[in-house]
Amino acid sequence: MEDDEQEPLTIYRLSKVIFIGPILIAGLGTAALWYFWTSNLNLMNNLGPMVMGLARYESAYPTLFLVTRILTAIIAMGFATNVLACLIRYMTTELRVFSNRVLWRTGFISRDVFTTSVREIIGVQFTQSMIGRILGFGSISISTRGDDQITADLISGAPQASRTIMALKHGANPL
């Protein structure tokens, strides 16, 4: 069944809370990058009196300076890639609720789609932590006949999604 046959009643996406970790790590990485790129790494003046024999390594300081900048730039690109991967996950994961079916789609390169009819739904389990209540996200598990189950974690608006699905199951107007 194609998605374009009818318009979904509601679309639920991942919560924006998935960006907290990658952005925090990227911010700390950027701060480290800024420190290494703006400091002159003059180790001789800072550590010279404390460590004996450091003078013989003084000729390696420009190379150490360049290597440190290259490594921090590579690490910063890794942080940016992590944030980009999180953005792609956010944009490509959704729970669509139609009047007669529920569709869970996830993935960008490898797409996973799970569709179930509203008639096949046995129940909806809704889970929300204290932080989830504060930030407005939760997880829902939709059990169907047989062994099939849709588990949607970190969904924004999970309480409303579970209410909508159960209202459709019982034939009520979900909106």
C-alpha positions, 0 to 999 in steps of 0.5 A: 500500500502506498503512502500517497493514497491518502493523507495521514491523520497525524505524523509523529517524529522523533523528539529533538532531545536526540540532539542534546548529546551530539551537540554537547559533544560537538560544542566541547570539541569545538572549544578544544579545537579553538583552544589548540588553534589559538594557543601557541603551544609554547611548551618550552616556556611553560614546562621548561623549568619543570622538566629537564632535557626538554631543550633537545625537543625544541626543534619538534615544536612546529611539527607538534603544533601542526599535528595537533591542529590536524588532529583537532580538525579531524576530530571536529569533522567527526563531531560534525558528522555525528550531528549530521547523522543525528539530523538524518535520523530525525528527518527520516524517522516517523510514525504516521497514523492513517484512518485505517493503518499505522506506519512506522518508517525509519532509515535513510540508506537502509529503509525499514517500514512497518505497516499494520492495519488498525484492525490488527492492533491489540494494544498500545503500551505507552512509556514515559520517564520523568525527563520525558514528561518534562521534555515531552517525549516518550516511547510507544509499543504497538502490539498486533496479532501474531508476533509483530510489534512496532516500538517507537522510542523517543517520539515527540507527542507519544501520549497523543499518538497512543490515544489517537491509535486507541481511538481509531481502534475503538472506532472513535474520532481521534481528533 
